[in-house]
Amino acid sequence: MTMRRTHHTPVTDPVTPAAVLLPEAVGYAESAPARSGTSGRLAPIPATYRAAQVILWGPAGAWAHDTFSELNAQYFANAIPHAGIAWGLTPHGHLLGYTHRIDGRITLHSALLDPHSNAWGMWSRLGERCARDVLLHEMIHAFLLSRDECPDHNARPWCREVERLALALGLGVVHAAPVKARRINGRVVKRPLDGHLTQKALGAFPHSLRPVGYYESANNRMRIRL
């Protein structure tokens, strides 16, 4: 989900879930306490779900449903339960997306597809391609929640998925591990292992690994019925 992907305005939200912002200006929310959920291969999403999304949000509802279905099949073997995808304001306002820790419901900020101002200072990057990556980010949270695994950005399950999906997305081989405090040259510092992604890059995946200009080159937008 935390764009200056890929870290943000330096904001640390005092409540759970913590806001982990994109390196430039905005963010994603951590999902979790892990809930008991359903794991394993699931059947495709019933067509009635798509009809409901269209009724609620028009073309943007259809886009969210179809994109979720595509990503779920391509990268998660249809293992993520469909708990609904809402368009609107995210709980902290500055977040691009949010995954509810209890039921796995995903909320995408409406400005991703339908900005009315220079939202988060990233007008040129807002559109379908950016929204797709935000949805993928939130789906990682939902996937881990469905498996009763910790969905936090700086945790081993998240790092495992970052490594797996980076390769699947054509972003190359990356090394990810939780960033912990360790002693270096007599000082205790919180620093990634050599050759591993920073905590900021972990929290803004996959935006943090996209090349410059990736979002600007395909920023199609659409009105969202709210």
C-alpha positions as CSV (number, residue, x, y, z in Angstrom):
1,M,0.0,0.0,0.0
2,T,2.9,4.3,2.3
3,M,4.8,8.6,-3.2
4,R,7.9,10.5,-3.4
5,R,5.4,3.3,-3.3
6,T,8.4,5.0,-2.5
7,H,8.4,6.6,1.0
8,H,6.3,9.5,2.2
9,T,5.8,12.5,4.3
10,P,7.5,11.4,7.6
11,V,4.4,10.6,9.5
12,T,4.1,7.9,12.1
13,D,0.6,7.3,13.1
14,P,0.3,6.5,16.9
15,V,-2.6,4.1,16.5
16,T,-2.7,0.6,15.0
17,P,-2.5,0.0,12.2
18,A,0.6,2.2,11.7
19,A,0.8,4.2,8.5
20,V,3.7,3.3,6.3
21,L,3.8,5.9,3.6
22,L,5.2,5.9,0.1
23,P,8.7,7.3,-0.2
24,E,7.4,10.5,-1.6
25,A,4.3,11.6,0.1
26,V,1.7,9.1,1.0
27,G,1.1,5.7,2.1
28,Y,-0.3,2.3,2.7
29,A,-1.5,0.9,6.0
30,E,-0.2,-2.1,7.7
31,S,-2.9,-4.7,8.0
32,A,-3.2,-7.0,11.0
33,P,-3.7,-8.6,14.0
34,A,-3.9,-11.8,12.1
35,R,-7.4,-13.2,11.8
36,S,-8.4,-16.8,11.3
37,G,-9.3,-17.1,7.7
38,T,-9.5,-19.4,4.7
39,S,-6.4,-20.7,3.0
40,G,-5.9,-22.7,-0.2
41,R,-7.4,-22.5,-3.7
42,L,-10.8,-20.8,-3.9
43,A,-13.4,-20.7,-6.6
44,P,-13.5,-17.7,-8.9
45,I,-15.5,-14.7,-7.6
46,P,-19.2,-15.0,-8.3
47,A,-20.5,-12.7,-11.1
48,T,-22.9,-11.2,-8.6
49,Y,-20.0,-9.6,-6.7
50,R,-19.1,-7.7,-9.9
51,A,-22.7,-6.6,-10.4
52,A,-22.7,-5.2,-6.8
53,Q,-19.5,-3.3,-7.4
54,V,-20.8,-1.8,-10.6
55,I,-24.0,-0.7,-8.8
56,L,-22.0,1.0,-6.1
57,W,-19.1,2.6,-8.0
58,G,-19.9,2.3,-11.7
59,P,-17.0,1.6,-14.1
60,A,-14.5,1.9,-11.2
61,G,-16.3,-0.8,-9.4
62,A,-16.0,-3.1,-12.5
63,W,-12.3,-2.2,-12.8
64,A,-11.6,-3.0,-9.2
65,H,-13.4,-6.4,-9.4
66,D,-11.8,-7.4,-12.7
67,T,-8.3,-6.3,-11.6
68,F,-8.6,-8.1,-8.3
69,S,-9.7,-11.3,-10.1
70,E,-6.8,-11.0,-12.6
71,L,-4.2,-10.4,-9.9
72,N,-5.6,-13.1,-7.7
73,A,-5.4,-15.7,-10.4
74,Q,-2.0,-14.6,-11.8
75,Y,-0.1,-14.1,-8.6
76,F,-2.0,-15.9,-5.7
77,A,-3.6,-19.0,-7.4
78,N,-7.1,-17.6,-6.5
79,A,-6.2,-18.0,-2.8
80,I,-7.4,-14.6,-1.6
81,P,-11.0,-14.6,-0.4
82,H,-13.1,-11.8,-1.9
83,A,-14.1,-9.6,1.0
84,G,-15.1,-6.6,-1.0
85,I,-13.2,-3.6,-2.5
86,A,-14.5,-0.2,-1.6
87,W,-13.7,3.2,-3.1
88,G,-13.6,6.2,-0.8
89,L,-11.5,7.8,1.9
90,T,-9.0,5.6,3.7
91,P,-8.9,5.6,7.5
92,H,-6.0,7.9,7.8
93,G,-6.7,10.1,4.7
94,H,-3.1,10.1,3.5
95,L,-3.1,6.4,2.7
96,L,-3.4,5.1,-0.8
97,G,-5.0,1.9,0.3
98,Y,-6.0,0.0,3.4
99,T,-6.8,-3.6,4.2
100,H,-9.1,-4.3,7.2
101,R,-7.4,-6.6,9.7
102,I,-10.5,-8.5,10.7
103,D,-12.2,-9.3,7.4
104,G,-9.7,-8.5,4.8
105,R,-11.8,-5.9,3.1
106,I,-9.8,-3.5,0.9
107,T,-10.4,0.2,0.6
108,L,-8.8,2.2,-2.2
109,H,-8.6,5.9,-2.1
110,S,-10.9,7.4,-4.8
111,A,-8.2,9.9,-5.8
112,L,-6.2,7.1,-7.3
113,L,-8.5,6.9,-10.3
114,D,-10.5,10.1,-9.9
115,P,-8.3,12.9,-8.6
116,H,-9.8,16.4,-8.2
117,S,-6.6,18.1,-7.2
118,N,-2.9,17.4,-7.1
119,A,-3.5,14.7,-4.5
120,W,-0.4,14.0,-2.4
121,G,1.7,16.0,-4.9
122,M,1.7,13.1,-7.4
123,W,-0.9,14.1,-10.0
124,S,1.0,12.9,-12.9
125,R,1.3,9.4,-11.5
126,L,-2.3,8.8,-10.5
127,G,-4.3,6.5,-12.8
128,E,-5.0,2.9,-13.5
129,R,-1.4,1.7,-13.4
130,C,-0.7,3.3,-10.0
131,A,-4.1,2.0,-8.7
132,R,-3.3,-1.5,-9.9
133,D,0.0,-1.6,-7.9
134,V,-1.8,-0.2,-4.8
135,L,-4.4,-3.0,-5.1
136,L,-1.7,-5.6,-5.5
137,H,0.0,-4.2,-2.3
138,E,-3.2,-4.5,-0.4
139,M,-3.8,-8.0,-1.8
140,I,-0.5,-9.1,-0.2
141,H,-1.9,-8.0,3.1
142,A,-5.1,-9.9,2.5
143,F,-3.3,-13.0,1.3
144,L,-1.2,-13.1,4.5
145,L,-4.2,-12.5,6.7
146,S,-6.1,-15.4,5.0
147,R,-3.2,-17.7,5.9
148,D,-3.0,-16.4,9.5
149,E,0.4,-15.0,8.9
150,C,1.7,-11.6,10.1
151,P,0.9,-9.0,7.4
152,D,3.2,-6.3,8.7
153,H,5.7,-4.8,6.2
154,N,8.7,-5.5,8.3
155,A,8.0,-9.1,8.9
156,R,9.3,-12.4,7.4
157,P,6.0,-13.4,5.6
158,W,5.9,-10.0,3.9
159,C,9.5,-10.2,2.9
160,R,8.9,-13.6,1.4
161,E,6.1,-12.3,-0.7
162,V,8.1,-9.3,-1.9
163,E,10.9,-11.6,-3.1
164,R,8.4,-13.9,-4.8
165,L,6.4,-11.2,-6.5
166,A,9.3,-9.1,-7.6
167,L,10.5,-12.0,-9.7
168,A,6.9,-12.7,-11.0
169,L,6.4,-9.0,-11.9
170,G,9.7,-8.9,-13.9
171,L,11.4,-6.6,-11.4
172,G,14.3,-9.0,-11.0
173,V,15.8,-10.8,-8.0
174,V,15.6,-8.9,-4.8
175,H,16.6,-9.8,-1.3
176,A,14.2,-8.9,1.6
177,A,14.5,-9.5,5.3
178,P,13.0,-7.7,8.3
179,V,15.1,-4.7,9.2
180,K,16.3,-5.0,12.8
181,A,18.6,-3.2,15.2
182,R,22.1,-4.5,15.2
183,R,25.5,-3.5,16.4
184,I,27.8,-2.1,13.7
185,N,31.2,-0.6,14.6
186,G,30.2,-0.5,18.3
187,R,26.9,1.3,17.6
188,V,23.4,-0.1,17.6
189,V,21.7,0.9,14.4
190,K,18.6,-0.2,12.5
191,R,19.8,-1.0,9.1
192,P,19.0,-3.6,6.4
193,L,21.3,-6.5,5.8
194,D,23.8,-5.8,3.0
195,G,22.2,-6.1,-0.4
196,H,18.7,-6.2,1.1
197,L,15.8,-3.8,0.6
198,T,15.4,-0.9,3.1
199,Q,12.4,-0.8,5.4
200,K,11.0,2.1,3.4
201,A,11.2,0.0,0.1
202,L,9.5,-2.9,1.8
203,G,6.6,-0.8,2.9
204,A,6.1,0.8,-0.5
205,F,6.4,-2.4,-2.6
206,P,5.9,-2.7,-5.6
207,H,6.0,1.1,-6.3
208,S,9.5,1.3,-4.7
209,L,10.9,-1.0,-7.4
210,R,9.2,0.5,-10.5
211,P,11.4,2.5,-12.9
212,V,11.1,6.3,-13.1
213,G,8.2,7.3,-15.4
214,Y,6.4,3.9,-15.1
215,Y,3.2,5.4,-13.8
216,E,3.2,8.6,-15.9
217,S,3.3,6.4,-19.1
218,A,-0.1,4.9,-18.4
219,N,-2.2,7.1,-16.1
220,N,-5.7,6.5,-17.5
221,R,-8.4,7.7,-15.2
222,M,-12.1,7.3,-14.7
223,R,-14.9,8.9,-12.7
224,I,-15.9,7.1,-9.5
225,R,-19.6,7.1,-8.4
226,L,-19.5,8.0,-4.7
